[in-house]
Amino acid sequence: MLVAAAAQMWNVDAASCRAHRGVVARTPTRRTLAYGALVDRAATLPVPTQVTLKDPKDLVVYGHFFPGTAITDSGPGLAMNYLLVSTTFTF
């Protein structure tokens, strides 16, 4: 929907645009728009009934791996429990 919104703004075919690293870019002209600049327009577009997913080989994982670090006592459940406790009670 962000690509469609950018294509509408530029009056071009959505096939000539792609989303990557927080922007929608138009390859032939190298124009870019940040996702944040497209959110309002994309929110007004109809939600597509059929979408094409990326091939798993084309997926990119962002972040860093730090060898030697171990997370033993923390995890998503513990962090969520702490968040719920800290927002429920006043210390």
N, C-alpha and C positions, 0 to 999 in steps of 0.2 A: 504494500500500500504506500510505503514511502517512495518507492521507485515510481509508482503511478502518479503520485503527487508532484514529484519533481518533473516528470515528463509533461504533465499538464502545465506547470509553470513555464517550462521552456518551449511548449508547443511542438514537442517531438514525440517520436515513437518510444514507448517504454523499453523496447528491446535494445535501444542504443544506450541505455543507462544501467548502472549496476550499483549495488550497495556494498560498501566495504569500509571497515574501520571508522564508523561513525559518520560517514558522509555518503551521499548519492552522487556519483560522478557520471558525466556524459563523456564517453571515451573519445569520440571524434573531436570535440571542442575543448576537452579537459575542464569543463565547467564543473563546479561542485557546490552542493548545498548540504549543510549539516542536518542531521536528523531533527534537531530541535527546531530548525527553521521550517520543517515540513510537517510537523506534528499536527498543527491546527488544520491544515488542508487535508491531510491523510485521514483525520478523524471524520471528515464529512463524506468521504468516499464509501460506497457500498462495500461490505465485506465480501471477498470472493468466495464462491461456493466450492471451487476446486483450486488447489494450489499445487505447484510442483516443488518437491523438496530437493535439496541439494543431494548429490551423491555423497555417501559417507566419506569417500576418499578426498573430497573437496572441503570438508569441514576443518576449521582451524580452532585450536585451543589456545586461548590467550592466558598469559600468566607466566610465572617463573617456578622452576623446580629448584629447591635448595637442598642438596644432598646433605645427609647427616642430621636433618631436623626430624624430630619425632613428636607427634601429637598424641599424648597418651590420655590425659584427663580431660581434654576438651574435644568438642565435636559439635555438630549442629544441634543435637538434643540438649546438651549442657548449656550451650549459648542461648538457646531459646528459653530454657527454664530460668536462667539467670535474668534474661530480659523480662520475662513475665513476672518474676518475683520483684525485680527492681522497679517495675512500673506499677505493681499492685500495692506495695507497701512503701511507706515513707520511713526512711532510716534517719 
